[in-house]
Amino acid sequence: MTDAVLARLTDWIKDKNPEAQEIPEDLDIVETRTVTSLQFVEFLLYIEELRGSAIPSEEMDIDSFRTLRSIVDRHFAPTLTAGE
């Protein structure tokens, strides 16, 4: 399931940035502006859609959204464990 989430997040980013070739799990998507500030809110909403729940405000730490790996580890791993 984790690989499926990574693939869907990667596909979303590539859809918004057709010039993006490869997006490594550890690429800082904030620093590199792979996800722009204008896209970021939309990306957060997409993450919540994939999770099936809102992200609690106490989990809204920019560092947990810097890489695809940190997004999956922080925002999907607890959900995956609870759902399995």
N, C-alpha and C positions, 0 to 999 in steps of 0.2 A: 504493500500500500504506500509506503514511503516513496518508492520509486515512481509510482503513479502521480503522487502529489508533486514531486520534483518536476516530472515531465509536464504536468499541467501548468505549473508556475513558469517554467521555461517557455512553454508555448505562448503563454499570455505576453511575456516580455518580448518574444520574437514577433508576435503579431503587432505589437506597438512599435517595434524597432526592426523593420525588415532587414536593415543592414547588419544586424547582429548575427554573427556566424555561430559562435559557440559561447555558452554562458556557464562557466565552471561553477560548481556548488559554492566555492569559497570566494568568488568575485564580489567585491564590495559594490553592490548595485547603487548605493547612495553616492558614495565618493566618485564613482566613475560616471555618474548620471545616466546609468543604463535605464533606470526608472527616474524620470524627471520629477521635479516637485509638483508639477501639474498632474502627472500620472499617479503619484503616490497615493492619493486618497482613493482613486479608482482601484489601485492595486490592493489596498487594505480591504476594500469592499469585496474584491474577488477572493482574497484569503478567507474572509469571514464566510463567504458563500461556500467555498470548499470545505471549511470546517463544519459548516452547518450551525454555527453559533457566532455571536458577537465576540469580539476580543475584549475582555475586561479592561477598563481604563488603567488598572495597576500593571497590566502587561504591555502597555503602550510605551515601550522603551525603544528608542531608535536603533540601539545596538541589536535588538532582537529581529530587526528587519534588514540588516545590512547585507546579509548573504542568503542565498537560497537554503543553505544548510542550517543557518541560525533560525530561519523562519520555520522550517520543518521541525527542528529540534525543540523550539520553544512553543510553537503554536499548534503543532499537530501530534507530536509524540504523546502527550497526555491523553489526547482524544483517541489516538490509535490504541493505546493501552487499555483505556476504558471500554472501547468498542470491541476488542478482541475476546 
